[in-house]
């Protein structure tokens, strides 16, 4: 017959009555907003001779598990109904106790609040995705910044190490200037002081030594220039195919006079069979000369290289 509805914030003082727009026989469903969650449904069965002996039972599907037999009570009240779909069933028994199992039913829909609607959940999902995206982007920027700082530190360490290597190379090369310069100056003093007493063969021998050490100085200068080219990435190999064994023997022989000054025995052990390979004569010469000169420099007198 009618539905009495109370707002959830005040079940007793703020009560509205929702009357069906037409007979229950023609009304199959009603829809209520979420804040009307206390509902009283009234009903009545017709028996003209003895209406007071009519018995009732009702059942709210979705809220109750079984029929509620309430005697002659003609109303059903439900409180704190959650948003959702319910079906109210009611049936009656005549004074003889015969139940009308067909009864009547009413579909009741309580709408969810706006913050529980699908579009609200969509907004929640978008907000969560946005938050996760923000966290990911923030972490990604941190990772990239950390990787950048690590790369910059690695590059700084590499440049520092490279500077140390270059400084060591320049220092070693400049120290190498002392040996040929000392030999050249010593031979020129010998020629100048002993010139009247020297024969042509001795003078020629001294001049050869001066020429050889002068070439060594030139090669040291070229090495310093090569370091600059190497730093600029412009140093390239000029490969030729030749006998690297005989070339090694030739390079070693040029240090015999320097070894003799320290009474050092200098030997070059190279197979007699030609060792044909591709190499850059100039770069290989620099390598061998650096190795042999350093060996002679750091070998004590009467030693062996």
Secondary structure, DSSP 4 states (H G I P E B T S, - for coil): -EEEEE-TT-TTTSEEEEE-SS-TTT--EEEE-TT--EEEEE-----SS-GGG-EEEEEEETTBSS-EEEET--EEEE-SPPSEEEEEEEEEE-TT--B-TT-EEEEEEEPPPGGGSHHHHHHHHHHHHHHHHHHHHHHHHHHHHHHHHHHHHHHHHHHHHHHHHHHHHHHHHHHHHHHHHHHHHHHHHHHHHHGGG--HHHHHHHHHHHHHHHHHHHHHHHHHHHHHHHHTT------EEEEHHHHHHHHHHTTHHHHHHTT-B------SS--EEEE-HHHHHHHHHHHHHHHHHHSPTT-B-
